[in-house]
Amino acid sequence: FMSASAKSPREHARALVQVKDGIEAEINHQLSILRDNNCDMTTPLVDSEGFPRADLDIYAIRSARTRIVELRNDLKFAMDAIEKALQEVYDPSLAPPAPSPAPPTPIDASSMPNTHTEESLFPFAKVDGVAPGSPAAHAGLRRDDLIIKFGHLTIASFSASSLEPLADLVSRNENRELRIQVLRDGQELSLQFTPRNGWGGRGLLGC
């Protein structure tokens, strides 16, 4: 892995645009569900007597509306981040100074809350290569995948440009399956990753 925070401001801005494109694609998908039911975000779902309308898929419409509201909030957050990143591209003096590497901090996965936050939408590492036959290859990782979540780790788990929290988590979970989320071509994918030795190469990951 390569730390996403080690990228240039221009590369960081491109990664954020890729996140934005993925959000917009999912919003369009959810809107298509509403269009298929001939309704929008404000169409009444009950008839004049207060009963659910039989001509509509109420569950699908409510789920789509809820997801659209969430995605629109995520999109606003992403647009704000892109605006800030572009300012750093055209005025490097605005970019924050690179922090010094932090010492390894033991992380107990069982003690960490498993909650979704807007921060988890943003990548914290990039796959710069995958060794054949490695755990990474078996998990389905590909070169240039952007790591959004690895086990319980999100971008908020890293206080410096190093990936030491990731290395610590991997070493604690050898031969244990971890769920990871990646961004590939603007789409979020969920993969199962089992760190292990003895695959014929160095390390527990192979990427």
Disulfide bonds with the S-S distance in Angstrom:
none
